[in-house]
Amino acid sequence: MTDTTDLATRLKVVGVTALSDALDRLGIIGQAVGIMPMARTMRFAGPAFTIRMLPVGITGGVVGDYIDDVPAGAVVAIDNNGIMDETVWGDILTFVAHTKGIAGTVIDGVCRDSDRCVDLGYPVFARGNTMRTGKDRTTADAYNVPVQIANVRVDAGDWLVGDADGVVALSADRVIEILNTAEAIEQAEDRIRSAVAAGMRLDEARAMANYHALQAKIEKA
């Protein structure tokens, strides 16, 4: 079994653009388009602790008391249905998550107190930020259930990876396959850059590295 710390490191090193290309090659939907970091330097990788939010009028309840149950190294994945006018993450949750060693937070919706996560270097990725609280408006309805982040299904334990270019979701049962494919793409791009730096034409360098084949979707037999 792959050590989760090693896996998180490899995923962060390869980055979301190569992982996105790998998803395309394997025919997997996993790009959470529109979910971006509060600061471009933020980067994370970890298994998802999922949270489904609902309007308070349906269930009542609170927004963030789950945080004590999130393990270190996990990524908080909050499905708030893309709502832009009320927040589900702020100063206190950022502080607690950072203190606990949680890997990051991904929100299909918005956060607030964005300066705190920037100051602490705690990765928060969302559709944006605003000041309006979700208290008495939104409640955490269910934990570690299937959720949607930007129309991408995320199950508890699936891997989420984020950097300056956004967020990808990788199913737990295929994360190694996706990572190996992404690393092969990155290695090919390294060979292309080296060849071009040595004077080779780009089209020749791409052919040499079999780059177009690596970018193409694998056809099922």
C-alpha positions in Angstrom: 0.0 0.0 0.0 1.3 3.4 -0.9 2.2 5.6 2.1 -0.3 8.5 2.1 2.4 11.1 2.9 4.5 9.9 -0.1 1.4 10.0 -2.3 0.5 13.5 -1.2 4.0 14.6 -1.9 4.1 13.1 -5.4 0.6 14.6 -6.2 1.7 18.1 -5.1 5.0 17.8 -7.1 3.3 16.7 -10.4 0.6 19.4 -10.1 -3.0 19.8 -11.3 -2.3 20.6 -15.0 -0.5 17.3 -15.5 -3.2 15.5 -13.4 -5.9 17.2 -15.5 -4.2 15.9 -18.7 -4.0 12.5 -17.2 -7.7 12.6 -16.4 -8.4 13.5 -20.0 -6.2 10.7 -21.3 -8.0 8.1 -19.0 -11.4 9.5 -19.8 -12.2 10.5 -16.2 -14.1 13.6 -15.1 -12.3 15.2 -12.3 -11.5 18.9 -13.0 -13.4 21.1 -10.5 -13.4 24.1 -12.8 -13.9 27.5 -11.0 -12.6 26.5 -7.6 -9.5 28.6 -7.1 -7.0 29.4 -4.2 -7.2 32.5 -2.0 -3.5 32.9 -2.8 -1.6 31.5 -5.8 1.1 30.0 -3.5 -1.4 27.7 -1.8 -0.9 24.0 -2.6 -2.4 20.8 -1.1 -3.1 17.1 -1.6 -5.0 14.8 0.6 -8.0 12.4 1.0 -11.4 14.1 1.2 -13.5 14.5 4.3 -16.8 15.5 2.7 -19.5 17.8 4.0 -22.9 18.4 2.5 -24.6 21.7 3.3 -28.3 22.5 3.2 -30.4 25.6 4.0 -31.2 25.9 7.7 -34.9 26.0 6.9 -34.7 22.3 5.9 -32.9 20.8 8.9 -31.7 23.5 11.3 -28.3 23.0 12.9 -24.8 24.5 12.7 -22.1 25.2 10.1 -18.8 24.1 11.4 -18.7 21.9 14.5 -17.5 18.9 12.5 -13.9 20.3 12.3 -12.8 18.4 15.4 -13.5 15.1 13.6 -11.4 15.9 10.5 -8.1 14.0 10.7 -4.7 15.6 10.1 -3.7 15.3 6.4 -7.3 15.3 5.2 -8.9 17.8 2.9 -12.2 19.4 4.0 -14.5 19.2 0.9 -17.7 21.3 1.4 -20.6 21.1 -1.1 -22.6 24.3 -0.6 -24.2 24.1 -4.1 -22.0 26.9 -5.5 -23.9 29.5 -3.3 -22.1 32.9 -3.6 -23.9 35.0 -1.0 -23.3 33.2 2.2 -20.1 31.7 3.6 -19.4 28.2 5.1 -15.8 28.8 6.2 -14.1 31.6 8.1 -11.5 32.7 10.6 -12.1 30.2 13.4 -12.3 27.2 11.1 -9.1 28.2 9.3 -7.3 28.6 12.6 -8.5 25.2 13.9 -7.7 23.4 10.7 -4.3 24.9 10.5 -3.6 24.0 14.1 -4.8 20.4 13.5 -2.6 19.9 10.4 -5.5 19.5 8.0 -4.2 19.6 4.5 -6.6 22.2 3.1 -10.2 23.2 2.4 -12.2 23.1 -0.9 -15.6 24.8 -1.1 -18.2 24.8 -3.8 -19.3 28.2 -2.6 -17.4 31.0 -0.8 -15.4 31.6 2.3 -14.7 34.7 4.4 -11.8 36.1 6.6 -9.6 35.3 3.6 -6.7 37.2 5.1 -6.4 34.7 7.9 -5.8 31.7 5.6 -3.3 33.8 3.6 -1.4 34.9 6.8 -1.3 31.3 8.1 -0.5 29.7 4.7 -3.5 27.4 5.1 -4.9 26.4 1.7 -8.5 27.5 1.1 -9.9 27.0 -2.4 -13.4 28.3 -3.2 -15.4 30.1 -5.9 -14.6 33.4 -4.1 -14.9 35.2 -0.8 -17.4 37.6 0.8 -18.3 38.9 4.2 -21.8 37.4 4.8 -22.0 34.6 7.3 -23.8 31.3 6.7 -24.8 31.2 10.3 -28.6 30.8 10.6 -28.7 30.3 6.8 -26.8 27.1 6.1 -26.1 24.0 8.1 -23.8 21.0 7.8 -26.3 18.2 7.0 -24.2 15.1 6.4 -20.5 14.0 6.6 -18.5 11.6 4.5 -21.2 11.2 2.0 -20.9 11.7 -1.8 -20.8 15.4 -2.7 -20.4 17.5 -5.8 -17.6 20.1 -6.1 -18.1 22.1 -9.3 -20.2 19.3 -10.8 -17.5 16.7 -10.0 -18.5 13.9 -7.7 -16.3 13.5 -4.6 -16.6 10.5 -2.3 -15.1 10.4 1.1 -11.5 9.2 0.8 -11.1 10.4 -2.8 -8.0 12.5 -3.3 -8.2 16.2 -3.9 -5.2 18.2 -5.2 -4.9 21.9 -5.6 -2.5 24.6 -6.7 -2.4 27.9 -8.5 -4.3 26.4 -11.4 -7.3 25.0 -9.5 -8.5 21.7 -8.1 -8.8 18.2 -9.3 -10.6 15.2 -7.7 -9.1 11.7 -8.1 -11.1 8.6 -7.3 -9.4 6.6 -4.5 -9.4 3.4 -6.6 -7.6 5.0 -9.5 -5.4 7.7 -7.9 -2.2 5.7 -8.5 -3.1 5.1 -12.2 -3.9 8.8 -12.7 -0.7 9.9 -10.9 1.5 7.5 -12.9 0.0 8.8 -16.1 0.5 12.4 -15.0 4.2 11.7 -14.1 4.8 10.2 -17.5 3.3 13.3 -19.1 5.5 15.6 -17.0 8.6 13.5 -17.9 7.8 13.9 -21.6 7.5 17.6 -21.1 10.9 17.8 -19.3 12.5 16.0 -22.3 10.8 18.4 -24.7 12.1 21.4 -22.8 15.6 20.0 -22.7 15.6 19.2 -26.4 14.3 22.7 -27.3 16.9 24.3 -25.1 19.5 22.3 -27.0 18.3 23.7 -30.3 15.7 21.2 -31.5 12.5 22.4 -33.2 9.4 22.1 -31.0 7.5 19.8 -33.4 10.5 17.5 -33.6 10.9 17.5 -29.8 7.3 16.6 -29.3 7.5 13.8 -31.8 10.7 12.5 -30.1 8.9 12.4 -26.7 5.8 10.8 -28.2 3.9 13.8 -26.6 0.8 13.8 -28.7 0.1 10.2 -27.9 0.5 10.9 -24.2 -2.1 13.7 -24.6 -4.6 11.6 -26.5 -7.5 9.8 -24.8 -6.9 6.1 -24.5 -9.5 4.3 -26.6 -11.3 1.4 -25.0 -10.9 -2.0 -26.7 
